[in-house]
Amino acid sequence: MPVRTEFNEKQPEYRYFPLNNGYADVFIYKFIEELTNEEDGSVSYVYEMNEFRVKQDEITEKMIKDNPQKYLNYKPVKITLEDRISALEEGLLELATEV
């Protein structure tokens, strides 16, 4: 669910970080307003922001890029213990084959 967040720099509409385990960390930003500090003149930018982790084959970067605001209220389904074990097993198999 989105939270209101303040940044010192403008943010892109989204950030999509693919992870080695088949998941991606996704950040969605919706600009709200620009604030100026009256004391020192510094500027900050207020956004509604949502962040979540999702399987890369369920929500691709292209899907996010095509319509980032569609995911501003996105709430992923909880990762099951079976999913976590499977991801760990895949990681261990990758490590074993690299040696």
C-alpha positions in Angstrom: 0.0 0.0 0.0 1.3 3.5 -0.8 3.0 5.6 1.8 3.7 9.3 1.6 7.5 9.9 1.3 9.7 13.0 0.9 12.9 13.0 -1.2 15.7 15.5 -1.8 15.6 14.7 -5.5 12.9 14.0 -8.1 12.1 10.4 -8.5 11.3 8.4 -11.7 7.8 6.9 -12.1 9.2 3.5 -11.1 12.3 1.5 -10.4 12.5 -2.2 -11.2 15.4 -4.2 -9.7 15.6 -7.9 -11.0 17.0 -10.3 -8.4 19.0 -13.5 -9.1 16.3 -15.6 -7.5 13.6 -14.8 -10.1 12.0 -12.0 -8.1 12.2 -8.3 -8.6 12.0 -5.4 -6.1 9.6 -2.8 -7.5 9.2 0.9 -6.4 6.3 3.0 -7.8 6.3 6.8 -7.3 3.5 9.3 -7.8 4.5 12.9 -7.5 2.3 14.9 -5.0 4.0 18.3 -4.4 7.2 20.3 -4.2 8.1 21.9 -0.9 10.5 24.7 -0.3 12.1 25.1 3.2 11.7 28.8 4.1 14.8 28.8 6.3 17.4 27.6 3.8 15.6 27.5 0.5 16.1 23.8 0.0 13.6 21.9 -2.1 12.1 18.5 -1.4 9.7 16.4 -3.3 6.7 14.6 -1.9 5.6 11.3 -3.4 3.1 8.5 -2.8 5.3 5.4 -3.0 4.6 1.7 -3.1 7.3 -1.0 -2.9 6.9 -4.7 -3.3 8.7 -7.9 -4.3 7.2 -10.0 -7.1 8.2 -12.8 -9.4 9.7 -11.4 -12.6 7.5 -13.7 -14.7 4.3 -12.5 -13.0 4.9 -8.8 -13.3 7.6 -7.8 -15.9 9.5 -4.6 -16.1 7.6 -3.9 -19.4 4.3 -4.2 -17.6 5.4 -1.7 -15.0 6.9 0.6 -17.6 3.6 0.6 -19.6 1.5 1.7 -16.7 3.4 2.3 -13.4 0.4 3.9 -11.6 -1.6 0.7 -12.1 0.7 -0.7 -9.4 0.6 2.1 -6.9 -1.9 0.2 -4.8 -0.6 -3.3 -5.7 -0.2 -5.6 -2.7 1.6 -8.9 -3.5 0.4 -12.2 -2.4 2.4 -13.5 0.6 5.3 -15.7 -0.3 4.6 -19.2 0.9 7.1 -21.3 2.7 7.2 -23.6 -0.3 8.2 -20.7 -2.5 11.0 -19.7 -0.2 12.3 -23.3 0.0 12.2 -23.6 -3.8 14.1 -20.3 -4.2 16.7 -21.5 -1.7 17.0 -24.8 -3.5 17.5 -23.1 -6.9 20.2 -20.8 -5.4 22.0 -23.8 -3.9 21.8 -25.6 -7.2 23.3 -22.6 -9.0 26.1 -22.4 -6.5 26.8 -26.1 -6.8 27.1 -25.9 -10.6 29.4 -22.9 -10.5 32.0 -24.8 -8.4 
